[in-house]
């Protein structure tokens, strides 16, 4: 489920292989200000091991040593505190996500050998966050043209020219009020798209529509595409959820070429949609199963358990995941990814937020325990200062 970095520098599927974290540094010094809000402190570790079970050497490229960093925002701060190898380079991709490249002590993995990279992050976020929708909702004309130019464009993922999707967007909008349009789309998706368990690669929106199934990011991608078709800015956001109900689990994917091990951590994806007059709001189609409005008010990102990882707006992460799967199968290579998330402590701490937030503390295990983009070999880094 993720997006990728500078295409000119890395292969199209790179992102799928090294999820580290997004780094859009919105976390400013003004954070430590007036309001005292209880906060939760987490330690997130991500270990990726490349295993050569083939007959030819695995030549490590820059993309194999590239990891994203979690983003810093007004609602969370994440810092990289440890890395298994020195950092040789740090930059930002086309979607504003920060990434780094590690220095390797060897650039070839010979048959029956392996190579491991590890990153560790400390994350902090307030224990409460709830969005309240006060005031009169805005109409389509209240959306800034600059946002439409950036977040209403189409590409391989956002299939805004697909005839079936355009027909659906036009038929289900039924309003000129942006909030009503978005909630109508949410209602249609909840009524017609069933959640898909055990899915190993993400899907394009026309596939989700045709098959009438999809997991969290698949459904979010469909919603984002409908919004963009109708001139409503939207993009995908990904994050990890602290899940103490899952002390350990292991997934064997891609015919054994991708092994995912997780301790108290799950991955999730949702849409970010511009809804005037409130601005960017999360729209989470799978976290809660109540009325359409709860997709906004009870989105997982509003809970104390979720740390935002990265944004996907311009990149074809669906294709990247499929390319990675094919590459591993063809060469008989394997990736073993081990993620863990630990709650360190909770306490009161000075924290400033420009949102009117309340407590949401609900964690739906049956939903949160699904990994969004299962096959993304991303090290869970967090946007960090290094």
Secondary structure in CASP SS format (residue, H / E / C, confidence):
PFRMAT SS
TARGET T0000
AUTHOR 0000-0000-0000
METHOD secondary structure of the structure
MODEL  1
X C 1.00
X C 1.00
X C 1.00
X C 1.00
X C 1.00
X C 1.00
X C 1.00
X C 1.00
X C 1.00
X C 1.00
X C 1.00
X C 1.00
X C 1.00
X H 1.00
X H 1.00
X H 1.00
X H 1.00
X C 1.00
X C 1.00
X C 1.00
X C 1.00
X C 1.00
X C 1.00
X C 1.00
X C 1.00
X C 1.00
X C 1.00
X C 1.00
X H 1.00
X H 1.00
X H 1.00
X C 1.00
X C 1.00
X C 1.00
X C 1.00
X E 1.00
X E 1.00
X E 1.00
X E 1.00
X E 1.00
X E 1.00
X E 1.00
X E 1.00
X E 1.00
X E 1.00
X E 1.00
X E 1.00
X E 1.00
X E 1.00
X E 1.00
X E 1.00
X E 1.00
X C 1.00
X C 1.00
X C 1.00
X C 1.00
X C 1.00
X E 1.00
X E 1.00
X C 1.00
X C 1.00
X C 1.00
X H 1.00
X H 1.00
X H 1.00
X E 1.00
X E 1.00
X E 1.00
X C 1.00
X C 1.00
X C 1.00
X C 1.00
X E 1.00
X C 1.00
X C 1.00
X E 1.00
X E 1.00
X E 1.00
X E 1.00
X E 1.00
X E 1.00
X E 1.00
X E 1.00
X C 1.00
X C 1.00
X C 1.00
X E 1.00
X E 1.00
X E 1.00
X E 1.00
X E 1.00
X E 1.00
X C 1.00
X C 1.00
X C 1.00
X C 1.00
X C 1.00
X E 1.00
X E 1.00
X E 1.00
X E 1.00
X E 1.00
X C 1.00
X C 1.00
X C 1.00
X C 1.00
X C 1.00
X E 1.00
X E 1.00
X C 1.00
X C 1.00
X C 1.00
X C 1.00
X E 1.00
X E 1.00
X E 1.00
X E 1.00
X E 1.00
X E 1.00
X E 1.00
X E 1.00
X E 1.00
X E 1.00
X E 1.00
X E 1.00
X E 1.00
X C 1.00
X C 1.00
X C 1.00
X C 1.00
X C 1.00
X C 1.00
X C 1.00
X C 1.00
X C 1.00
X C 1.00
X C 1.00
X C 1.00
X E 1.00
X H 1.00
X H 1.00
X H 1.00
X C 1.00
X C 1.00
X H 1.00
X H 1.00
X H 1.00
X H 1.00
X H 1.00
X H 1.00
X H 1.00
X C 1.00
X C 1.00
X C 1.00
X C 1.00
X C 1.00
X C 1.00
X C 1.00
X C 1.00
X C 1.00
X C 1.00
X C 1.00
X H 1.00
X H 1.00
X H 1.00
X H 1.00
X H 1.00
X H 1.00
X H 1.00
X H 1.00
X H 1.00
X H 1.00
X H 1.00
X C 1.00
X C 1.00
X C 1.00
X E 1.00
X H 1.00
X H 1.00
X H 1.00
X H 1.00
X H 1.00
X H 1.00
X H 1.00
X H 1.00
X H 1.00
X H 1.00
X H 1.00
X H 1.00
X H 1.00
X H 1.00
X H 1.00
X C 1.00
X E 1.00
X E 1.00
X C 1.00
X C 1.00
X C 1.00
X C 1.00
X C 1.00
X C 1.00
X C 1.00
X C 1.00
X C 1.00
X H 1.00
X H 1.00
X H 1.00
X H 1.00
X H 1.00
X H 1.00
X H 1.00
X C 1.00
X E 1.00
X E 1.00
X C 1.00
X H 1.00
X H 1.00
X H 1.00
X H 1.00
X H 1.00
X H 1.00
X H 1.00
X H 1.00
X H 1.00
X H 1.00
X H 1.00
X H 1.00
X H 1.00
X H 1.00
X C 1.00
X C 1.00
X C 1.00
X C 1.00
X E 1.00
X E 1.00
X E 1.00
X E 1.00
X E 1.00
X E 1.00
X E 1.00
X E 1.00
X E 1.00
X C 1.00
X C 1.00
X C 1.00
X C 1.00
X C 1.00
X C 1.00
X E 1.00
X E 1.00
X E 1.00
X E 1.00
X E 1.00
X H 1.00
X H 1.00
X H 1.00
X C 1.00
X E 1.00
X E 1.00
X E 1.00
X E 1.00
X E 1.00
X E 1.00
X C 1.00
X E 1.00
X E 1.00
X E 1.00
X E 1.00
X E 1.00
X E 1.00
X E 1.00
X E 1.00
X E 1.00
X E 1.00
X E 1.00
X C 1.00
X C 1.00
X C 1.00
X E 1.00
X E 1.00
X E 1.00
X E 1.00
X E 1.00
X C 1.00
X C 1.00
X C 1.00
X C 1.00
X C 1.00
X C 1.00
X C 1.00
X C 1.00
X C 1.00
X C 1.00
X H 1.00
X H 1.00
X H 1.00
X H 1.00
X C 1.00
X C 1.00
X H 1.00
X H 1.00
X H 1.00
X C 1.00
X C 1.00
X C 1.00
X E 1.00
X E 1.00
X E 1.00
X E 1.00
X E 1.00
X E 1.00
X E 1.00
X C 1.00
X C 1.00
X C 1.00
X C 1.00
X H 1.00
X H 1.00
X H 1.00
X H 1.00
X H 1.00
X H 1.00
X H 1.00
X H 1.00
X H 1.00
X H 1.00
X H 1.00
X H 1.00
X H 1.00
X H 1.00
X H 1.00
X C 1.00
X E 1.00
X E 1.00
X E 1.00
X E 1.00
X E 1.00
X E 1.00
X E 1.00
X E 1.00
X E 1.00
X E 1.00
X E 1.00
X E 1.00
X E 1.00
X E 1.00
X E 1.00
X E 1.00
X E 1.00
X E 1.00
X C 1.00
X C 1.00
X C 1.00
X C 1.00
X C 1.00
X C 1.00
X C 1.00
X C 1.00
X C 1.00
X C 1.00
X C 1.00
X C 1.00
X C 1.00
X C 1.00
X H 1.00
X H 1.00
X H 1.00
X H 1.00
X C 1.00
X C 1.00
X C 1.00
X C 1.00
X C 1.00
X C 1.00
X C 1.00
X C 1.00
X C 1.00
X C 1.00
X C 1.00
X C 1.00
X C 1.00
X C 1.00
X C 1.00
X C 1.00
X C 1.00
X C 1.00
END
